[in-house]
Each structure stands twice: as structure tokens, then as C-alpha cells.
């Protein structure tokens, strides 16, 4: 019998710990499929963050490092400099990348490290129980912004893709969302192009993926997808911010 | 091989390259900046990689990545920078990754000074970061020993899968002395089947990690680490002793300070005093047993350090209250002279001039 669909070899065969309706599962699958389809899975070395995806090292079917909070781009730098012929990626959340790890991501991009970063932005700290993230929207209630994020005292949410797109060494920067089947297909396309940039040794690449957190947003999974579309996409516009000249 | 005149910090770089180290990640800080300067010049010549990181925090995490991927890797800094590296050092120890970390200590606390000091003894020998862990800590007292211990350090790091710290000070880093590279320049690092190299589809994924969410498993991991540290205590103690069996006073000192103490000893001996020295070369594991050979009737052990009394705690543990302990220290980057050390010794010995 002809096989018309099977699970990607890029994921291990274990149940994940993610909450029902969380979009990490979709993003894991997209990353794993891209690794397999581009033929780099067996040469891949991934770096997991601290946050909800802390145990990603159990889920990707390739060599993995578990990094300290925010330091994944520095860890990936060390790996890539020792193993320039291997494919090296980081998988990080918004607390990890946009708060405690801002120096590491900015300078990895600045050096043009030949690594790829998957940046999952769900506008909240999930693992620690729903605290305010640098990406939390103005007015959004979290356990550390119980009256809603106040722009005057807590600042505006940080747009990492726009920030990183100003950096010369960042060869590929794109923001996508995984709220609809169409957007999921676009997200996969972006991840694949980003990975190809590393394979072609053109520099640093990042895909920011707008994601949901039904548990800590206090919404059902379908409501969370709607919330993402209505609130996050207007503030975090989707699209490509940077790609190598010749593929434009 | 003939002797060459080298500054301590440059000798660190040369010894690392001779030991097969090809990766350096660091950040500038006085008084060790000649280490990154030398390696930025020399590593590319041997196909190595030099990266000036954005911070000490990033540098040590690059070491974590490089060591996990199987590289023979070095980082260096000085006290405030070493404090910043503690997060990564704890992770390296937890994930059992080999690397060499050089600390050319300067005065503290805080930003302190840029002059020589030994204020990081506690930090180096007690772990420094979070969790129960130990580093192998080697304390050279001249540039030749610095070279020898760097080379030994890489081998010990690989053998034990553990970070090794070379605890020097601003004096050793900055002074020039003739050195000889005794080891074969073509040394190869051992096989590292645990390293992340890509599975090639031929084995299960290798995972570099210090996270154990189940308490039972983390305790088991801690037992494994402690057994490893016990093995270090049994096998890796290095110490120089001089005349401790019939001395009336025994000095305890390491690094630069031990060298100054030797000058004080020569002076005291000229005057007819019987004095000895215990110079720990490994600060962890500490040479506690050496103190058992001290003349039981001696007037005391005089610990001399460039701090307010840190190794003194280990000396007290070693003598188990059986011999009086004394301390002489200078802080803030002040280096004790032989005359003031000899004065302190005469005070204890009595009948001095």
C-alpha cells in the first residue's frame, strides 16, 4: 500500500508536555519537517531554551543542547564555530529571546553567525505561570500586570523582528503566525527559506512565529487563535523584513 | 626545546595552542587582555577560532556550546568577569563538559582594582555558581608552572569531563619569564562519543543537558558528580612541601604569594630559624593530608594570602585544631613583601630581631 502521509522523522516518538491547544506542537512539526525535507536532520544540532519549550531537546530527533535562559544564540555560536558543516538552530520563546537573552540574539545576528533561530512569540511567560513578557500587549492582563500592561511604567511591547532587521549580519528575518491553515503553510515556507540561508552560508536567520497560550491567556484554543489574529497581528505585522539580495 | 621569554598572559595562549586547544571565547578585562590579544593573532594561524563575545556571560555560554560539540576550548577573564561567568560554569559542571577557564585575579569586591590579588579562592574552590559542584583548581606560582598547568588542565578536563580553573593573579599574568614547552605539540584530544556532532542517522541523539525535573534522577546525577569529585580527591592532589617535618613555623601559601614566601624563608633561615612551606598546587582537591606531616611541636601554621583569609579556612580544616593557625594578608591589590612576611613569622617564633 502506498504511504500518502507519515509523521516526520524529525520528531521523536514521545508525547509532548504542551498544554491542549498550544501552538508549540505545530511549530515543532514545521521545524522538524523542514529539517527532514532539506536533508539536514542527521547533521542538525539544536539548542533548546528555558521556558515552555525547555524540553524541546526530547522532541527533536537530532543532537541537542539545553541552554541557560536566553543564552541559546551564544551556545549555538560555540557549536557552529566548532562544527561549521553541521546545521545549527535555536528554538526560543519571547521571555528567553526578547528579555533575558536580548544581548545574545542581537550579537549573534550582528556577527552574522551562520545559525537559524525559531522565535516563538506568545506575548507571555508560559512556563512560570503567565507573567508579563516584553512582548505582552499594552492593556494585556498577566499575573505581573494584573491591571493590564501600562505603557507609562512598563513600556510598549518590543518588536524583535523589526529590531533585528536593522542589523547587517541578519540575512533573513520574517514574522509569521500559526493561527490558520494558510498562515501555517506560509510559516513553513519561511522556516524553510530561513534554513536554506544557513545552508548557503549567507548569515544569520530568524523566523518569529506568533503563537498562542490558551492556558495563560485564559481562553479556549479557538478563542486564542482569534485573539492572536485580532490583537497580535495588528501590532506585530506579518511579512519578510530581510532576505539575501539574490533571492528577492 | 629551548626557552623563550614570555609574558604570563601570552604564555597562557601559547600553552593552550600547544595543548591542542583551537577555540577561544572571551571578553577584554585587565589584567588578562593579552590572552585574547595573543589568541586573536595566533589561533587563526593554526586553523583555530577566536571569538570576542559581547559579554563574559555570552563567552562562557559559547564555551558550553563548543565543549558540548567536542571542541578543546579555553576562556579567560579576571575576577569581576569570572563572577559573570558563574552561570555558565555551573551549567558546564552540571552537563559535565570539559574546558579550561583562566582567572587572573584582581582586587575586589565590586569593580575593585586592576592590581594582583587572590580574592577568588572561595569562588574557585567552593563552586561559585548555583548547585553542588567543584572545579579542578590549579594555582601556578610562576610562568613556567602556568604553562605546565594549562597543558595538564586540558587533559584533566577531558579525563574527568569537568571544567578546570587556572587560578592565577595579575602578577603572573603580567610578568615576563623564560619558559619551556615540554609537551609534544601534536597532542590530540581523546574521543568524545557523547559530543553533539550530528547523528548522521547512525545513532540516537546526543543531548547536552543539566536539567533533571525528577528529584530522584537529579539526586542520582548529584551522587555521580560527587563520586567524580571524590576520585579527584584521591588521585589529583598536587602539592609542594619544604622542610615541614622539623620546622618551628610552617607557611601555607599558593601562587605568587608562595613565591614571595620563599624569599622570606631564605631570609629567616639565614637568621637560624627553622621554617617550612606547604604550597598547594591544586586548590581543589586541597592537599589536606600534607598538613599531617608537619612537626607536631611547631609553633603554628602561618597562612599568607593576597586576601583577607580565604585559604585559611582550608588550613584550619587540615590541622584539625591541633596546631595554632596564624594569618597574614594584604588586600586591594597590595602585594606583600618578604620583609613584612618575615616580621610576622618572627612575631610568632619569638626572639626575633
Interface residues (C-beta under 8 A of the other chain):
Chain A: X12 X41 X42 X43 X44 X45 X47 X54 X55 X57 X58 X60 X61 X62 X63 X64 X65 X66 X67 X68 X71 X74 X75 X76 X77 X78 X79 X80 X81 X82 X83 X86 X87 X103 X104 X106 X107 X110 X111
Chain B: X23 X25 X49 X51 X53 X54 X55 X57 X58 X59 X61 X62 X63 X64 X65 X66 X67 X68 X69 X70 X71 X73 X87 X88 X91 X95 X196 X197 X198 X199 X200 X201 X202 X205 X206 X207 X208 X209 X210 X211
